[in-house]
Each structure stands twice: as C-alpha cells, then as structure tokens.
C-alpha cells in the first residue's frame, strides 16, 4: 500500500537551501507554487521537502536522510567535481554490511547519506 516517502527537513533560509540543492546537488524545484517558508526539491525519483525553522541551531540538528542510488561512483564524482563538501567521516567506501556509501551535510547540517548495495 505504501508507495513513496518524502522526508521533511528543517531549513533556516529558503534561498540558501534552494541554492545548495539546485546548484550543488543537481535537484530541481518541485511544484509551481512558491510557498512561504516551505520548499520542495526533486532529483530522479527522490523528493525532499523543507520547512522553515529560523532558530534552528545547525550543530544540534539531527535531520538525516538515507538515499539509495544505482550509480554511487558517478554520483560521488559529480559532487566532487561540483565542489560539494563531503562529510569528513563520510568519504565513499564499502561498509562492513556491504553497502557503498558516502555522506554530506547540507547548510543546516541535515545529514544526507547515499548508498548502493
């Protein structure tokens, strides 16, 4: 019965979040309406929604999303080529459980982990 999930993550500044996801990670804005304090982005079959949280303390944000991919090496390289900062503990590697993963933080310290297994 369940068909999709669209995580909702906090953001402090819609313009900064939009710029990061569109220009750094290659997402596109979803929908034709520009909602005050709300942003929706998508890439391929993945949609992420953001809600405004102006007083968010990034270092205290535990927002996390795990995104599966079918070509992790190309995705990782494209982010490196676009000067996306990979998490210091999140470089591309094969984990003991068999998944190839890497991770990064967005401007509000939402952790995005990408995996292929």
C-alpha beads as a LAMMPS data file, in Angstrom:
LAMMPS data file: protein, C-alpha beads

117 atoms
116 bonds

1 atom types
1 bond types

-500.0 500.0 xlo xhi
-500.0 500.0 ylo yhi
-500.0 500.0 zlo zhi

Masses

1 110.0

Atoms # bond

1 1 1 0.000 0.000 0.000
2 1 1 2.803 2.469 0.713
3 1 1 4.354 3.847 -2.454
4 1 1 6.718 6.735 -1.631
5 1 1 8.242 8.753 1.140
6 1 1 9.073 12.453 1.058
7 1 1 11.126 13.432 4.091
8 1 1 10.644 16.890 5.584
9 1 1 13.797 18.551 6.903
10 1 1 14.354 21.867 8.663
11 1 1 15.942 24.857 6.943
12 1 1 16.904 28.253 8.274
13 1 1 16.974 30.153 4.978
14 1 1 14.989 29.059 1.950
15 1 1 17.264 30.836 -0.547
16 1 1 20.415 29.185 0.809
17 1 1 18.765 25.750 0.892
18 1 1 17.378 26.185 -2.622
19 1 1 20.773 27.260 -3.960
20 1 1 22.576 24.309 -2.354
21 1 1 20.182 21.618 -3.548
22 1 1 19.686 23.044 -7.040
23 1 1 23.177 24.308 -7.863
24 1 1 25.373 21.943 -5.855
25 1 1 23.421 18.673 -5.739
26 1 1 21.543 18.913 -9.044
27 1 1 17.982 18.819 -7.728
28 1 1 15.152 20.795 -9.307
29 1 1 12.435 22.720 -7.574
30 1 1 9.194 20.749 -7.437
31 1 1 5.808 22.316 -7.944
32 1 1 4.795 25.619 -9.429
33 1 1 3.801 27.406 -6.226
34 1 1 6.324 29.284 -4.108
35 1 1 5.097 28.629 -0.582
36 1 1 6.263 30.940 2.163
37 1 1 8.588 29.026 4.479
38 1 1 8.367 25.762 2.525
39 1 1 10.486 24.255 -0.255
40 1 1 10.182 21.059 -2.300
41 1 1 13.017 19.696 -4.450
42 1 1 13.391 16.547 -6.512
43 1 1 16.021 14.596 -8.412
44 1 1 15.161 11.475 -10.364
45 1 1 12.689 9.618 -8.103
46 1 1 13.632 11.368 -4.863
47 1 1 11.755 14.304 -3.366
48 1 1 12.798 16.201 -0.251
49 1 1 10.644 18.822 1.445
50 1 1 11.910 21.563 3.760
51 1 1 10.120 23.633 6.362
52 1 1 11.361 26.940 7.707
53 1 1 12.934 26.801 11.164
54 1 1 14.722 30.134 11.543
55 1 1 16.001 29.440 15.068
56 1 1 17.495 26.059 14.186
57 1 1 20.948 25.522 15.676
58 1 1 22.730 23.580 12.907
59 1 1 25.090 21.791 15.297
60 1 1 22.049 20.499 17.197
61 1 1 20.187 19.327 14.090
62 1 1 19.865 15.566 13.780
63 1 1 17.894 15.558 10.498
64 1 1 19.017 12.612 8.381
65 1 1 18.002 11.005 5.108
66 1 1 19.337 7.823 3.502
67 1 1 19.108 7.922 -0.301
68 1 1 19.714 4.833 -2.415
69 1 1 21.355 5.170 -5.816
70 1 1 22.186 2.798 -8.642
71 1 1 25.453 4.545 -9.638
72 1 1 27.163 5.748 -6.499
73 1 1 30.597 6.186 -8.077
74 1 1 29.306 8.602 -10.734
75 1 1 27.180 10.491 -8.188
76 1 1 30.106 10.832 -5.793
77 1 1 32.401 12.052 -8.566
78 1 1 29.812 14.561 -9.795
79 1 1 29.591 16.057 -6.302
80 1 1 33.375 16.221 -6.014
81 1 1 33.513 17.908 -9.436
82 1 1 30.926 20.437 -8.229
83 1 1 32.970 21.200 -5.080
84 1 1 30.413 19.712 -2.691
85 1 1 31.964 19.183 0.734
86 1 1 31.804 15.519 1.642
87 1 1 31.396 14.839 5.367
88 1 1 34.848 14.369 6.985
89 1 1 33.793 10.886 8.122
90 1 1 31.715 10.190 5.026
91 1 1 34.002 9.580 2.076
92 1 1 32.956 6.909 -0.389
93 1 1 33.694 3.461 0.971
94 1 1 32.276 -0.020 1.211
95 1 1 30.855 -0.549 4.671
96 1 1 31.149 -3.844 6.618
97 1 1 27.486 -4.548 5.822
98 1 1 28.247 -4.432 2.068
99 1 1 26.782 -1.045 1.155
100 1 1 28.948 1.502 -0.709
101 1 1 28.169 4.810 0.950
102 1 1 29.155 8.442 1.292
103 1 1 27.645 11.287 3.271
104 1 1 27.446 15.075 3.298
105 1 1 25.866 17.836 5.339
106 1 1 23.631 20.490 3.855
107 1 1 23.842 24.137 5.053
108 1 1 21.616 23.317 8.050
109 1 1 23.522 20.133 8.970
110 1 1 20.907 17.734 7.667
111 1 1 22.903 14.578 7.002
112 1 1 22.426 13.069 3.545
113 1 1 23.821 9.552 3.203
114 1 1 23.909 7.983 -0.252
115 1 1 24.187 4.230 -0.618
116 1 1 24.328 1.442 -3.151
117 1 1 24.444 -2.209 -2.303

Bonds

1 1 1 2
2 1 2 3
3 1 3 4
4 1 4 5
5 1 5 6
6 1 6 7
7 1 7 8
8 1 8 9
9 1 9 10
10 1 10 11
11 1 11 12
12 1 12 13
13 1 13 14
14 1 14 15
15 1 15 16
16 1 16 17
17 1 17 18
18 1 18 19
19 1 19 20
20 1 20 21
21 1 21 22
22 1 22 23
23 1 23 24
24 1 24 25
25 1 25 26
26 1 26 27
27 1 27 28
28 1 28 29
29 1 29 30
30 1 30 31
31 1 31 32
32 1 32 33
33 1 33 34
34 1 34 35
35 1 35 36
36 1 36 37
37 1 37 38
38 1 38 39
39 1 39 40
40 1 40 41
41 1 41 42
42 1 42 43
43 1 43 44
44 1 44 45
45 1 45 46
46 1 46 47
47 1 47 48
48 1 48 49
49 1 49 50
50 1 50 51
51 1 51 52
52 1 52 53
53 1 53 54
54 1 54 55
55 1 55 56
56 1 56 57
57 1 57 58
58 1 58 59
59 1 59 60
60 1 60 61
61 1 61 62
62 1 62 63
63 1 63 64
64 1 64 65
65 1 65 66
66 1 66 67
67 1 67 68
68 1 68 69
69 1 69 70
70 1 70 71
71 1 71 72
72 1 72 73
73 1 73 74
74 1 74 75
75 1 75 76
76 1 76 77
77 1 77 78
78 1 78 79
79 1 79 80
80 1 80 81
81 1 81 82
82 1 82 83
83 1 83 84
84 1 84 85
85 1 85 86
86 1 86 87
87 1 87 88
88 1 88 89
89 1 89 90
90 1 90 91
91 1 91 92
92 1 92 93
93 1 93 94
94 1 94 95
95 1 95 96
96 1 96 97
97 1 97 98
98 1 98 99
99 1 99 100
100 1 100 101
101 1 101 102
102 1 102 103
103 1 103 104
104 1 104 105
105 1 105 106
106 1 106 107
107 1 107 108
108 1 108 109
109 1 109 110
110 1 110 111
111 1 111 112
112 1 112 113
113 1 113 114
114 1 114 115
115 1 115 116
116 1 116 117
